[in-house]
Amino acid sequence: MNPHEHLSSRTVENSPQHLTRRQRTHYLKAGQKAQYNQQLLSTLNPLRWPESHYDSPIHIHHRTSESHLYGILHKISNLHLYTIDTESDKPTRHHPHSIPALIQIQAIHDAHWATIIIIEVQHLPYTSTSLFNSIRQICRMIFSPLNKLITWGDLVKKLHPFQQFNLFDISQVTNTFNLQDYFAQQWNTAHPHTADCLARHQPIIEESISDDFLVCVVNSDDLDDEFDPTHPIDDYNTCICPSEIRPYKTKHALWSLPKAVEFTFDLYLDKPINLTNWSCELDLYLQTCRLDTDKRIRQALVYYAISDLFASTHLYFHFNTRSTPSDHLTYPISVNNIQPNQLHAPTMFVIITDSHGKYFPPVIQTPSYKLITNSISGLQWVNTYNTKLCTRSLLLSSSITSILSSCTGVLFLIGTNSVRNTSALQIITQVEDIISTLRSHHPHLAQKTDITVATVFPCYKPSFRFQTHSLLSSNINNYNKLLKNLSSLRNFSILDLPINGDHLGRDGMHLDSIHISYLSNTIQEYVHDLMSKRIAPVKSLRRSRTALRRRYKKRHEKLKQKQKTHVVIRHIDRIWPLKDIKAYLMYKNIKYNRLPEIWQQKLCIQFTNPVHREHAEKTLTINDFDEHSYSEWCSQEH
């Protein structure tokens, strides 16, 4: 249902008598826009980005935890393509100037997957807090000249009112992509003016006339004509082309985003008409809405805020010849479409995980395969009360089935939620049934290495079923033992994760934020080794020099890839010189192998020994290399 349907009944006859002329004009324009939206809604399908391809929007404000921010940082730290939008509260009688409210960010992992961030700038923490510094760290990483920033319009102009919050340096916002201008250029190139329209502007060969001939009649259209023969595809105000190909009739006309979506995809992008309170604390976690109506309004505002991101990203990939829109982003093919090039899908490996993997990048592209992570907080092997948290139901859903049908392997990082509520023996029966069901629907996953199940690492958070640490630990140990026995019986692999109690956070269940990369790197290294064995070339007794060079190059690349997994990454302030970094690491007794060049304010410490890497993960905190820590380091005697 269109939330602005009540506005569509506005007419001149029923407009309130007390309105001024200006107010009446706004009143009627809102009604006309609502009528147009209602017409679109009744004839077109809405633009949708599949919910399975993005997590719930991440709200950033004064109650966001620093550990959550660190996880976000890990999730998007290797991305270089973002879609940006902003929202401000409209001026009112009490506030004559617009009030900056939101910065919406879509971190684009690829054309299929995204992470959505909404920064509620009117509800940020105090600038003196470490939480604010962490938020600013994320913003400065995103608004870096190394990243490509897509927006519908002029991004610098949009961000200008937000400079006051000191979240980013606007002078660094240089690598921008104005999709609005690009779209207009592409559209006009693909839809030139008709012959009849251009014929009105053909040069006329004048006949010889006497000098005393006086022109008394002037065509006023010629005076207003802005047609430029050197730019024949541009819009101009005397254009007579059909609106189906040239909806705008003025020079330098700016396309609206809903109009671009409608004409390109034959889809409908809803936009708010009279919603002004973007700064009303949209995150329901803040618990500021007391009525269901308030809750629905906030949910609608979030929907509008992220829909603009999705629309812009969808248009970007539609026109980007190097990438293609997701096969799951289905939309009717319009005669107006400018089709992108189609590329072959790479080999895929899938990770299905509970909240332990919520900070893993949803997709990692390597030269030989794509690693896709589907994370659902609260996921169990079987949940009879909630199918959304049931692995068995998930594997039978259309969104996952389509991925599994084309993947070469799957890893399950599941079990913690099950062992806290169900006996180990009962869980193993569930796992056995799920493995059988998976192979019956996807017979290509028949080999031992095609399916991997990770063991459950320690958990110190008792439950109603297991109310003491000893009972819970006993159930976990029993589960892991039975799981290994089942793997031999049902021919699947086991990944024994090197996670112990020291890696856990305060809740005794989830990893501490500084160890997220350790778990992520361990799993990525396992998958990489697994996939490398599958694509390894057949050995030859005699190799040519070219083949040997190629082999050594592959080994070198493999070694480089392996070295990348033995790293500890910490964000570092520019104030830290290299000599102090080395001295600080020595002071902390951290034995590293190499310090690559600092890039994008990230310090990557490489190790050859996993024990040394684990020691560094435990020792170095998230703030060890910020400006405050450097001041403390300089004030100490070493």
N, C-alpha and C positions, 0 to 999 in steps of 0.2 A: 504494500500500500504506500502511496506517495504521502510523505508526512506534511506536504504543503497543499494537499487537496482542498482544504478549507479556504485557501486563498483564491482558488480558481473561479469562485462565484462572484468575484468583484467586477462590477460594471459601473459606468457613469451614473446610471439610475440609482444604484443602491449605495453610492459613496456617501459617507457622513457629511452633513452640511457644514459642520464647524471647521473642516479642514481648510487650510490655506491653499493657494494655487499650487505651491511647490509640494505640499504634503499630498494633495490630491493626485498630482502627477506620479509621485512615488507609490502611492496607494494603488493606482491603476497599473503601473508598470509591474509591480509585484504580482498582481492578478494575471496579467498577460503572460508573465514568465511561468507562473504556476500552471496556467492553461496549456502552455507549450510543453512543459515537463509532463503534465498528465497525458498529453497526446503521445509523447515519446514512450512513456511508461506502458501505455496500452498497446503499443505496436512493436517495441524493441525489447530485447533481453538486456538485463543489466550487465555491466562489465564486472567480472568476478575473477579474483586470483584464488586458486584452490587453497583452502585452509591447510591442507596437508603439506603445502610447500612453504609455510612460514609459521613460526610460533606466535603466541599472543604478543601484541605490541609491548615493548619494554618501556615503561614510564620512568623517567628520571626526574627526581625532585628531592626534597630535603629528607625524605624517609627511605630513600634507596640505600641499600647496604653497600659498603665498600667491597665486600666479597663478591656481591652480584656484579658490580662494575668491573671488577678484575676478570670475572668470567666472561663478560661481554667483550672486554678488551682482547682476551684470548680468542674469542670466536671470530672477531672481525679484523684482527691485526694484520692479516695478509691480504686484505681486500684493497682494491684501488679503483672501484667504480661505485658511486653512490648517487642516489636520487634525493634531492633536497627540496623541501617546501616549507613555507612558514604561514602562520595564521596570527592575526591580530584582532583584538576587540574593536569594533567600529566606534567612532566618536559618538558621544551622547551629550545631552544637555549638561550633565555634571562633569564629563570628561571630553572636552572639545577636540582632543587629539586621540588618534588610535593608540591602543596599548598593546605592545608586543606580548604574545601569549605562548605560542608553540613554535618549536623547530622540529619538523618531521624529517626523519632520515630513513631511507631504505638502503641498507647495506646489501649490495647485490653480489651474491656468491656466483651465480650464473643466471641465464635466462629463466631457469626453473625455480630457483631457491632464493629466499631473501630473509633478512633479519630487520625488523621494524623497530625504530627507536623514536620515542616522543619525549622531547625535553620540555617540561612545563616551566618556563623561565620565570614566571611570577611566583614560583614556589621552590626556588633553589635554596640550598643551605647558605649560611653565612660564609662570606668569602675567606674568612680566616680559618675555616675548618679544613681538615684533611679530606673530608668528603667532597667539598667543592673543588679542591685540587685534583681529585681523581676524576670528577666530571669534566673539568677543564682539560685534563690530559686526554680523555677520549675525544673531546671536541677538536682539540688541536691536531690529533692524529688524523681525524676525518677531514678537517678543513686544511689539508696540506696541499702544496702545489704538486706533490707526487701523485695525488689522486684526481681522477676525473669526476667532476661534480655536474650532474645533469639537473636541469630545472626547467620548468615551463615559464620562460621569461628571463629577466635580468637578475641573476643570483646576487650579485653585489648590491644591487638596489634593494632586493628583498631582505638581505642580511643587515643592511645599514642601521635600521632601528634597534637591532639586537646587539650592537657593539657595546652598549652600556653595561651588559652583564659580564663582560670580560671573559667570555668563554673561548674566544678564538681571536686570531690576529687577521683582520680583514685584508691586510696587505698581502697575506699568503694565499688568499682565495683568487688564484690566477688561472687555474686549469678548469675553466667552466665550459659548459655546453648548453647554449640557449636553444632548447628543443623547439620553442615556439617559432623562432625565426627560421630554424632549419626545416621545420615542418612546412611552413608557408612556401619556402623555396622549392621543396620537393613536390608539394602539391601543385603549385603553379607550373612547374616544369612538366609534370605528368598530365596536366589539364590545361593546355594552352587556350587562349581566346578563340572563339569560333571565327570562321571566315567572315560571317556577316558582321561580327563585332569589329574585326580588324579592318574590314572594307570601309568603315566609316572614317578611318584615319589615313586612307591612301592619299598620297600627294596628288593635287589636281593641277593639270597642265593649263595654265591661264592663257586665254586668247589675247591677242594684241588689242589693246583698247586705247582710246585717246586719253591724253593727259587730263582733259577737263571732265572725265567721267566721275561722278560722285556716287559713292556707295551709301545708300540711305537705310538699308536693312542689315542688321547684324544678328547672327544666331548666338543667343546667349550661352548655349551649350559649348560653343567653341571657346568662349572666354573662360569657362570653368573646366575645360578639358585638361587633364593632367597626364595624358598619354605621352610616353617617352619612347620614340621609335628605337632608341638604343637599348631599351629594356622591354621588349614586347611581351614578356610573360608576367610583368608586374600588374597589380591591381590598379584600376583608375576609376574615377567617379562616373564616367560616361559609359561604362561597360554595360552591354546588353546581353551578355552570355546568360544561359539558364542558371538559376540558383543551384541546381543540382551539381554543377561543376565549378561555379564561381559564386559562392554564397556571399562574399564580401565585395562591395562596389566602391570602396574608397582607397586611395593610395596609402600605402604603409599600414593597411588594416591589420589588426592583431587578432589572430584566431583565438577563440576560447577553447579551453581544454575539452569540455563536453562536446563542442561542435566537431573538434578534430576526431574524437572517439566515434562519434556518430557517423561521420563521413568516411572514416577509414575502415572501421570494423562493423558498422551497422549495429552498434551496441549503444546502450544508454548509460551515461555517467551522471548520477544524481548529484546535485549541488545544493547546499543550503541557501535559502533566500533571506530570511530575517533572523538567522542565528548569529548572535553577536558575542555571547559570553564564552569565548574559548578558554579563558583563564579561570574557569570555575572549579579547578582541581578535577581533571577528568578521570584519574586513576581511582577505581572503586576501592582500592586498598586503603586509600586515605579516609574512607568512611565519612565523607562529608555530606553525602546525600541521604536524607532520611525517608523520602517517599519513593515509591516505585516509579513515579513519573520523572523524578530527578535522575534516577538510575537510567531510565530509558533514554532521556535526553543526552546524558553523558555517553552512553553507548553509541547513540546516533552521531554525536560529534566526533568520536574516535573513528567511526566508520567513514565519515566524510573526510577526515584528516588523512587517513591512509589510502583512501580510494584515489585521491589525486596522485599519490606516489605510484600506485599500481598502474594508473593510466599512463603516466609519463614514461615509466619503465617499459610498459608494453609497447608504446609507440616507438621508443628508442630501439628496441630489439627488432621491431617490425621493419625499420629502415636500415638497421645495421647489417651489412652484408656478411660480416664475419661471424655472426651468431644467428640463431633462429629462435622464434618463440617456442615455448614449451608445447609439446604435443597435447598436454593436458589443458592448455588454455584454449579451449574450443570456442570458435566464434564463426558465424556465417561468413563465407567468402563473398565479398562485395565486388562489383565491377570496378569500384574505385580503388581497390587495393593495389598497392605497389608491392609485389611479392618479393621476399628476401630469398637468398640462395639457401638451398637445403644441404645440410652436412650429415655425414654418416654418424650414427650414435656410437660412442666409445664403449669399450668393455666396462661393465659396472660391477662393483662389489658393494653390498648393502650391510649396514650396521643397524640393528634394531635394539634400542636401549631405553632404559628408564631415565630418571633424572640424573643419573651418573654421567650421562652424555649430553646434557642440555647445553653445555658450553662448547661442544664439539662443533666445528664448522659443518653445516648441513651438506656441503659438497666440497670435495677436494679433487681437483683435476691434475693428474700427472700425465706425462707423455704417453703412457701405455694404458691407463685405466682411469676410471672415475670412481671415487669413494663417496657413497651417499649415506648419511646418517639420519635416521628417523628416531627422534627422541620424544618420549611421552612420559611426563612425570607421573608417578604412581602406577606405572605399568607392571602387571603381574603375568605369570604364565597363564593363569586362569582366574578370572574374576566373574563370578556368577551374578553379581549385583550391578556391574557397570561394564558394558561391552566395550566402551572406549578405552578401558584400562585392562583389557583382556587380550593377550597375545594371540590366542587362537582365533578370536573374532577379527583381530587386526589383519592376520594373514589371509583371511578370506574376503577382506574388503577390496573393492575395485581399485582404490588408489595404490595399495601395496601390491596387489596381484599383478598389475601392469608392470611394476618395477621388477618384481621377482621373476617374472616370465622371461626377462631379457638379461638378468644378472648372471654372473658366473660363480657367485658365492655369497653367503650370508653369515654374519656373526651376531649372536645374541648376547648382549650385555644386560641380562635380566636375572632377577632372582632375589634381590634384597627384600623387596616388598612381599614376596611369596614366603620366604623363610621366617619372616616376622609374624606371619598369620597362619601358616599351614605346616603340618609335619613334613619332614623331609621325604618320607616314603610316599606320601600322597602327591607331593610335588613331582617326584620322579615319574610317577604314573602319568601325570599331566604332560611332562616333557616328552615322554615316549610317544604319547598320542599325537602331540604337536609335530614331532619330527616325522612321524608316519603320514600325517595329513599334509605336511609341506611337500613331501616327496611324491605323494599321490597326485597333487595338483601341479607340481613342477618336477617331472621325472628327470629333467636334465641335471638336477642337484643330487646325483646318485653317488658321487665319489666321497671318500672320507673327508677330504679337505673342502668340499663344497659347503658344508655346514659346520660351523664352529660355535660352541657354547662356552662362555667365560665362567669361571668359578666365582662364587660369591666371596668377596673379601670381608674382613671383620666388620661387625656392626655392634655398637655399644648402646643402642637405643631400645630398651625393652618394650614389649607390647602387651596387650591384654592376654594374648595366648602364651607368650613367653615373658614372664614378669621379672626374671632375674637375668643378669649377664651370663651366668653359667648355663642356664637353660637355653638361652638364645645361641650362645657359642656352640653348645653341643648340637643343636639343630643344624647350624651352618656347617659344622664339620661333617656331620652325618650326610648332609645334602651333597657336599663336594665329593665325598667318598663314593656315594651311590651314583653320582653323575659320571664319574670316571668309569665306573663299571658299566653303566649304560652306554657310554660312548663306544666301548669295545663291542657290545652286543648289537648296537644299532648303527655302527660304522659312521660316526661323526667325530670331529676333532674337539679337543679341549684346550682352552687358553687359560693357563694358570697365572693370574695377575699378581705381580709382585707388590701388592698393596698391604700394608700392615696398619696397626692402630695409630702409629705416629703420623700417618698421612691424613687422618680424619680431622674434621673440623669440630666446632664446639658441640654440635648436635650429636656427635658420636655415630653418625650414619653416612653423611656425605663427606667428600674430600674437602680438605681445606683449600681455599682458592689458590694458594701458591703451588699446589700439587696437581692442579687440573692438567697442566701441560705434560706432566710426567705420565699420567694415565693416557692422555691423548696420544703422546708420542709412542708409548709402548704398543698401543693398538695399531697405530699407523705403521710402525715398524713390522709388526706381525703380518699385517695385510700386504705390505710391500714385498716382504720375503715370500709370502704365499703366491702372490701374483707374478713375481719374478721367475719363480720356478715353473709356472705354467707357460710363460712365454719364452723360456730359455731356448736358444737354438740347439739343434741336434749337433752333437760333437763330431768333429771330423779328424781323421788321423793326420792329414796334411793340410795346412792352411797357407794361403798366399800371404804376402806381406800386407796387402790391402785388408785381408780378412783379419790378420793379427792386429793391425792398427785399429780396425773397427772393434775388435774384441777388447783391446786395452781401453779404448774410449768408453765402451759400455761399462767395464769394470770401474773405471775412474768415476763415471757418472753415478754408478751404484754406491761407490764409496762416499761420494759427496752427499748423496741422498741419505746414507746411513749416518754420516756425521751431522747432518741437519737434525736428526732425531735425538742425538745426544747433546742437546743444548738446554740451557736455562736462559729464559728471556725475561729481562726486566726493563721497564721504561726508565729512561735516564734524562735528567735535565742537562741542557747544553752547557751548564757551568762546570761540569766535571771534566777535567783534563785527563788524558790517557794515563799519565804517570800516577795520578791519585787513584784512578780506577784499579790499576795493578797493585798499588800499595794497599788499598782497602781489601782487595781479594786475598792478598797475602796475610793481612791482619786477621781476616776471618778464616784463615787456614783452608782456603779453597784452591784445590789443585786442578787447574784447567789446562787445556791443550792449546787453545787459540782464541784470540779476541778479534773477530772480523770487524770491519769498519762499521761504526755506528751509523745506522740508517733509520730515518723517520723516528728519531728519539727512542730507538730500541737497542739495548745492549744485549747481544747474543754471545753467550759464553759457551764455547764448545769444549767437550770432554771426550776422551777415549775410553775412560773407565766409568761404567754406569754407577758404581759405588760413589765415586767422586761427584757425579752429577746429582745423585740423590742427596748427598750431604749439602750441596749447594742449594738445592730446592728447599731443604729444611732451614738452612741458615739465613738466606737472603729474603727479606720481606719485600712487600710491594713498594714500600716507600724508601728503601735503602739508598736509592740514587736520585732522590729529589733534591731540591735546592736547600731545604731545611737540613737534611742529613749531611749535605756537603759542608754547610756552615758548622755543624757540630763536629764533623771530621777534622776540619781545619783548626778548630779551637782545641783539639786534643793534642797531647804530646805522644808521638809515635817513636 
